[in-house]
Amino acid sequence: MKMIQTKNITKKYKRYKKQEGVIGSVKGLFHREYEEKIAVDAFNMDVDEGEFIGLIGQNGAGKTTLVKMLTGIIAPTSGELQVMGFYPNKLEKAFKQQYAVVMGQKSQLFFELTAEDTLRLFKEIYCIPEGEYRKNKNFFVEMFQVQELMNVQVRTLSLGERMKMELIVALLHNPKILFLDEPTIGLDAVASKQIRTFLKDVNESRGTTILLTSHYMEDIKALCKRSIVVNHGRKIYDGDTKMLFEQYQKSKRMTIYFEHSVEPDVPENCRILEKTNDKLVLEIPKQNTEKVLESYIGHYPIRDIGIEEEEIGSVVERIYKGV
Ligand SMILES: Nc1ncnc2c1ncn2[C@@H]1O[C@H](COP(=O)(O)OP(=O)(O)OP(=O)(O)O)[C@@H](O)[C@H]1O
């Protein structure tokens, strides 16, 4: 079954363009000038049941607008769109009961309530039968190991703990499709990894279709078999994530923290991105990762080392240039 089908969907926003200064404000009272912004441009995408898809692109590429159209928050300006056979913007009850959306920057929890009471409230909102509610709640609470957090006020939870609760709330009613917009934003490495493990498990064990938007290439690489890259509202890549990385990712980012101030050598082909007395950040060709690691470990007093995937911006640039 096709979970998502879009044909040439386009979203044009119209925004008021104010002229500078007081005179501009007064002029604006009589004659308003608007500018048009095409946030999503003739976008086609098909998603099958059970897929785990990554939606990637730089700031302002149009990802959130796309997710908003798919979840019915806004309607497209033109084009055809269906999610599980529904036109999302009609917001039919049967549609709402089959999808969930989690936005890393926006919470749907009730901060004054405890996590337990919040879940119960969502049980009522979604009319989840008692047996199913208990089964799902226990399953997810166990999976995330958050038993001891259930009776504390949501406002006291850390960012990572709150995100776990957001996901449990979103999945309580067994949605067939889950839209995630930056679920690991601001989280540390441990919490991000826990979230990733959880999402992988949900997709595999429950067959939930997941569309994930993230700036973090680690999330995409670890979770999404297929990726869609968006740039200026247009799709510029749609295919295998592994291929995307093999073809277009050329370097990694290595951060080395030293025990004390040192003057380290920098291997050739590496570019210094940041340097302080006890910290060095390098851009290194991805095939040289091991060699570069070897040149530091055992040779310098190292406190910690981190290796990250290349930023999406550089990958997008290469897709564009075709290199
Ligand atoms: N309500 C709006 N009115 C006018 N323009 C908008 C509106 N919402 C978004 N835009 C513009 O549409 C473009 C796409 O925005 P969108 O939020 O979809 O991008 P994004 O890929 O999600 O970015 P980010 O990663 O920064 O969240 C941007 O140029 C943005 O300024």
The ligand as an SDF file (V2000), in Angstrom:
LIG
                    3D

 31 33  0  0  0  0  0  0  0  0999 V2000
    4.4690   31.0270    6.9180 N   0  0  0  0  0  0  0  0  0  0  0  0
    5.4170   31.3840    6.0430 C   0  0  0  0  0  0  0  0  0  0  0  0
    5.3000   32.5170    5.3200 N   0  0  0  0  0  0  0  0  0  0  0  0
    6.2270   32.8860    4.4270 C   0  0  0  0  0  0  0  0  0  0  0  0
    7.3470   32.1620    4.1620 N   0  0  0  0  0  0  0  0  0  0  0  0
    7.5290   31.0340    4.8560 C   0  0  0  0  0  0  0  0  0  0  0  0
    6.5780   30.5760    5.8400 C   0  0  0  0  0  0  0  0  0  0  0  0
    7.0280   29.4040    6.3620 N   0  0  0  0  0  0  0  0  0  0  0  0
    8.2020   29.1440    5.7440 C   0  0  0  0  0  0  0  0  0  0  0  0
    8.5130   30.1180    4.8530 N   0  0  0  0  0  0  0  0  0  0  0  0
    9.6800   30.1520    3.9720 C   0  0  0  0  0  0  0  0  0  0  0  0
    9.6630   28.9790    3.1600 O   0  0  0  0  0  0  0  0  0  0  0  0
   10.9740   28.4410    3.0250 C   0  0  0  0  0  0  0  0  0  0  0  0
   10.9820   26.9880    3.4990 C   0  0  0  0  0  0  0  0  0  0  0  0
   10.7900   26.9710    4.9060 O   0  0  0  0  0  0  0  0  0  0  0  0
   10.7350   25.6020    5.7430 P   0  0  0  0  0  0  0  0  0  0  0  0
   10.4720   25.9870    7.1640 O   0  0  0  0  0  0  0  0  0  0  0  0
    9.8290   24.6610    5.0920 O   0  0  0  0  0  0  0  0  0  0  0  0
   12.2400   25.0840    5.5700 O   0  0  0  0  0  0  0  0  0  0  0  0
   13.0230   23.9130    6.3470 P   0  0  0  0  0  0  0  0  0  0  0  0
   13.7140   23.1210    5.3040 O   0  0  0  0  0  0  0  0  0  0  0  0
   12.1090   23.2020    7.2620 O   0  0  0  0  0  0  0  0  0  0  0  0
   14.0730   24.7590    7.1710 O   0  0  0  0  0  0  0  0  0  0  0  0
   14.7030   24.4820    8.6550 P   0  0  0  0  0  0  0  0  0  0  0  0
   15.5990   23.3210    8.4910 O   0  0  0  0  0  0  0  0  0  0  0  0
   15.4440   25.7610    8.8960 O   0  0  0  0  0  0  0  0  0  0  0  0
   13.5630   24.2580    9.5860 O   0  0  0  0  0  0  0  0  0  0  0  0
   11.8960   29.3530    3.8060 C   0  0  0  0  0  0  0  0  0  0  0  0
   12.5000   30.2580    2.9070 O   0  0  0  0  0  0  0  0  0  0  0  0
   10.9760   30.1100    4.7490 C   0  0  0  0  0  0  0  0  0  0  0  0
   11.4580   31.4190    5.0040 O   0  0  0  0  0  0  0  0  0  0  0  0
  1  2  1  0
  2  3  1  0
  2  7  2  0
  3  4  2  0
  4  5  1  0
  5  6  2  0
  6  7  1  0
  6 10  1  0
  7  8  1  0
  8  9  2  0
  9 10  1  0
 10 11  1  0
 11 12  1  0
 11 30  1  0
 12 13  1  0
 13 14  1  0
 13 28  1  0
 14 15  1  0
 15 16  1  0
 16 17  2  0
 16 18  1  0
 16 19  1  0
 19 20  1  0
 20 21  2  0
 20 22  1  0
 20 23  1  0
 23 24  1  0
 24 25  2  0
 24 26  1  0
 24 27  1  0
 28 29  1  0
 28 30  1  0
 30 31  1  0
M  END
$$$$
